[in-house]
Every structure is written in C-alpha cells, then in structure tokens.
C-alpha cells in the first residue's frame, strides 16, 4: 500500500474515478431487482474466501477456489436478463441530435408521423376510466410481440383504438402495437418487468409497459382503469399522471 501511494500519479486518480463510476452504474443497474440480493451474496462469498485464505484455512479456501473459478460462467447465466437490459440501455442511451434532425428535416420529403389519434383516444379512455395499453414501435420492430395477438393492419384512428379497448370488446385485453403510423395488432402479450422497486399498487398493464421498454426502444402508453390517469414508459422508466399535452410533447420528441 505504501509503495502504491509513493508511486501515485494523476492517471491513478482517473483510474480510481473510472472504477467508482463503474461500481455506481452497476449499483443502479441491479438496484430494485432480484440481482441485488445475488450481488450482495457474491460480495459476501468473495469476502469469506479472502478471510479463509488469510487465516490459512486450506480446505475451506480450496473449496472456495473451485467455486470462484466457475464464478464467471455462473454470473453470466444468472445475470443474463440484467446483462441484456444493461447492454440494451447502453446502446439506446438518449443522444442530443435534435439539431441534426431539424437540419435533415429541411431536405426530407417524408412528414412527421401523426400520433394525434393516439392522444385523442387516451383522453377519451381516461375520461371513461377505460384501461388501455398502447405500444408505439421505434427502431426495434416487435414481430414476436405482434404475432401473439390479432393482426389488424389498419389506419390509425382514435375511434378504432377506443373500440378495441371497450370493455366488452374481445380485443380489449393485452396491448395494441402501432408500427409506422398504423395499428398493426391488438390483444398482444407483453413481457412483464421483474423489478421490485416499483409501487405494489401498479397493475399488470403498467408492469407490462415497463417490461417491453426494458427489452426494446418502444414507447408504451398506459391508461389506468382504476384512476383514469395516463402514464408512459420509455427505456425502462415510467412517468405517471401525464397530461395530454405532456404526452403529445413526449411523442413529438421521440418521433
């Protein structure tokens, strides 16, 4: 330790900062998931291994040596969903490219997608306390998800969305997938988040909205059947109780 501090340089300071940032990011990554308990168990096992080695407990240390040797493979298997989520978030982190989009938009012949029918439908569904789950695809299309429901492939319409989520409609359960400005499918089954740091009062629609945005760069909108409030999810984060204007603003930002 003394030799380390005697040879300490500014690059070592940068090195320490990088390690601290990695540890902090890993903590944010596993916080609120089952991986948090597993991570604490791994840290405790590693500490016990070092203590056994320090006390020269040869049998215990030997057994723990074999366990640690297989640790990397075990970590990859155990943390596969979290690793996938982390790499997805890393590859889809928000980028400040609004000025580029504005510049390219001057030379583009294609107009902005019109999602006003979605906002209008959410207003009407909210006022009648009709539950709804709407997913707008972005770069990642969702063929596996849309194949779980009924294919519609229709022009986007607020009246059609309201009819789909009408309580007596056979299509009201599940999610509606909207792709390239068209209603692609209804009654679709979404993956449900496994996070434990969210409110226990959240229903299946909200958990499904979080689940799909953890696995794809989709934009999910939820209308609560109990309260009529509108929420949206993007990149594994949820925003509750948004106004129609706030919803429209977020859609404009993303699309």
Beta strands, then each sheet from edge to edge (+ up, - down):
strand 1: 132-136
strand 2: 150-155
strand 3: 175-179
strand 4: 182-188
strand 5: 219-223
strand 6: 230-234
strand 7: 237-239
sheet 1: 2+ 4- 3+ 1+ 5- 6+ 7-
end
